[in-house]
Amino acid sequence: MTQPTPAVRPGQIWADNDKRSAGRQVQVLAIDETHAVVRPAGGPGLQTRIRLDRFRPTSTGYRLVKDVAP
């Protein structure tokens, strides 16, 4: 049985599964109904928006690296 994808919450760190972006990690800053506002984890960088449906462990999605308390 597969594990359910955790809910996306501000403060979490997610890693990009796309092999073209190997090593890329983002920190969630805020979420709305359809997108998460993120920035590169561990340093300054441009904020961007990612659709919430991409936060799942597929080859073009994201996997949770570090969770935060609810």
N, C-alpha and C positions, 0 to 999 in steps of 0.2 A: 504494500500500500504506500502511496506517495504522501509526503508531508504537505499540509496546506501551506500556501504562501502566507507569510506573516503580513499583518497590516502595515502599511507605510506610515511612519510617524516622524515628526521633526526630531533631529538629533541622530537618527540612524545613519550607518555607513553601508553603502551598497557598492558592489564591484560589477563592472561591465563584463558580461560573458563573451562579447564579440571579440574574436581573436585579433581583429584589426586594432582593437583598443586595449591590448593586453596590459594589465596593471592599473588601468584607470579605476579610481574609486571616487565616489561622490558622497557628500553629506547632505541629507535632506534638511532644508531650512524651513519650508512651509508646504502645506498641501491645500488644494481646493477640490472641487468636485471631480475634476478630470486630470489634473496635472500636479506634479511636485516641483517645487523650486529647489534647485540643488546648486552646489558649488563643489569644486574639487576638494576632496578630503585632505586634511592636513596642511593646507596652505591657501594663500590667496589665489584668486582666479575669477573668471567671469561666472556670474550666475546664469543658469539656463533652466528651461522647463522640460520635464520629461513626462510623457503620458503615464498615468498610473498603471495601465494594463501592461506596460513593459517591465514592471517590477515582479518578474517571475523567472524562475531558473531555466530559461531556454537559451538556445545558442545566440539569440539576438536580444536577450533580456538582461536582467540584473539579478544578482544573488545577494542575500543579506550577509554582511560581514560582521557588523557589530550592532546589537540591539540596544534600546534604551528602555528604562522602566516605563510602564504605561501610566 
